[in-house]
Amino acid sequence: MPKFYVRWRVNPKRPFKTAEELEKFVLHMLEEVKAELQGGLAKDWGICVDGSGGYLIYEAPSEADLFASLHKWMSHVDVDVRQVLTVEQAIESRKAAASQAGKQVS
């Protein structure tokens, strides 16, 4: 199953009107993320100590599934999503590329 690195930050163009509104949003987000971690969809999550943003390691069957999961936050946070490989996948990919390059030189 593909893994994704998601960097997120609170959207500065969508400021919260009050500190209470921001706190309510953050607590709701934390509960949702906790459920995704317990369910195995999210693999790791962290928040910057200043509360401005953080990261998420997500495992989803497809980009469309990831989009559906992240869509609920997109009006409040900006996301930068990148698909990542495991170390095993990276090794195999590099070996395959090297093998292919060797065949092209001959």
C-alpha positions as CSV (number, residue, x, y, z in Angstrom):
1,M,0.0,0.0,0.0
2,P,1.4,3.4,-0.9
3,K,2.8,5.6,1.9
4,F,2.6,9.4,1.9
5,Y,4.4,12.1,3.7
6,V,2.0,15.0,4.4
7,R,3.4,18.3,5.7
8,W,0.6,20.5,7.0
9,R,0.4,24.0,8.5
10,V,-2.5,26.1,9.7
11,N,-3.7,28.1,6.8
12,P,-2.7,31.8,7.5
13,K,-5.4,33.0,5.0
14,R,-8.1,31.4,7.1
15,P,-7.4,32.9,10.5
16,F,-9.6,31.8,13.4
17,K,-11.7,34.6,14.9
18,T,-11.0,33.7,18.5
19,A,-8.5,31.6,20.4
20,E,-11.5,29.4,21.5
21,E,-12.3,28.7,17.8
22,L,-8.7,27.7,17.1
23,E,-8.6,25.5,20.2
24,K,-11.9,23.7,19.3
25,F,-10.5,23.0,15.8
26,V,-7.2,21.7,17.1
27,L,-8.8,19.4,19.6
28,H,-11.2,18.1,17.0
29,M,-8.2,17.4,14.7
30,L,-6.3,15.7,17.4
31,E,-9.2,13.3,18.1
32,E,-9.6,12.5,14.4
33,V,-5.9,11.9,14.0
34,K,-5.8,9.7,17.1
35,A,-8.6,7.6,15.7
36,E,-6.7,7.3,12.3
37,L,-3.5,6.2,14.2
38,Q,-5.4,3.6,16.2
39,G,-7.1,2.4,13.0
40,G,-3.7,2.0,11.3
41,L,-4.4,4.4,8.4
42,A,-2.1,7.0,9.8
43,K,1.3,5.6,10.8
44,D,2.9,8.6,12.5
45,W,1.9,12.2,13.3
46,G,3.6,15.2,14.9
47,I,2.9,18.8,15.6
48,C,5.4,21.7,15.8
49,V,5.7,23.0,19.4
50,D,4.5,26.4,18.3
51,G,1.3,24.8,16.9
52,S,1.8,26.2,13.4
53,G,1.9,22.8,11.6
54,G,3.3,19.4,11.6
55,Y,3.6,16.2,9.6
56,L,1.7,13.0,9.0
57,I,2.8,9.6,7.6
58,Y,-0.3,8.1,5.9
59,E,-0.9,4.8,4.3
60,A,-3.7,4.8,1.8
61,P,-4.8,2.4,-1.1
62,S,-4.6,5.3,-3.6
63,E,-4.2,9.0,-4.0
64,A,-8.0,9.4,-4.2
65,D,-8.4,7.7,-0.8
66,L,-5.8,10.0,0.7
67,F,-7.5,13.1,-0.8
68,A,-10.8,12.0,0.7
69,S,-9.2,11.6,4.1
70,L,-7.4,15.0,3.9
71,H,-10.3,16.9,2.3
72,K,-12.0,17.5,5.7
73,W,-9.0,19.7,6.8
74,M,-8.2,21.5,3.6
75,S,-10.3,24.6,4.5
76,H,-8.2,25.1,7.7
77,V,-4.7,23.7,6.8
78,D,-2.4,23.8,3.8
79,V,-1.0,20.4,2.9
80,D,2.0,19.4,0.9
81,V,1.8,15.7,0.0
82,R,4.5,13.4,-1.3
83,Q,4.5,9.7,-1.9
84,V,7.4,8.0,-0.2
85,L,9.1,4.7,-0.6
86,T,10.2,2.3,2.1
87,V,14.0,1.5,2.3
88,E,13.3,-1.8,0.7
89,Q,11.4,-0.2,-2.2
90,A,14.1,2.3,-2.7
91,I,16.8,-0.4,-2.8
92,E,14.8,-2.5,-5.3
93,S,14.2,0.6,-7.4
94,R,17.8,1.6,-7.5
95,K,18.9,-2.0,-8.4
96,A,16.3,-2.1,-11.2
97,A,17.5,1.3,-12.5
98,A,21.1,0.2,-12.4
99,S,20.3,-3.1,-14.1
100,Q,18.4,-1.2,-16.8
101,A,21.2,1.3,-17.3
102,G,23.7,-1.6,-17.7
103,K,21.5,-3.2,-20.4
104,Q,21.3,0.0,-22.3
105,V,25.1,0.5,-22.4
106,S,25.9,-2.9,-23.8
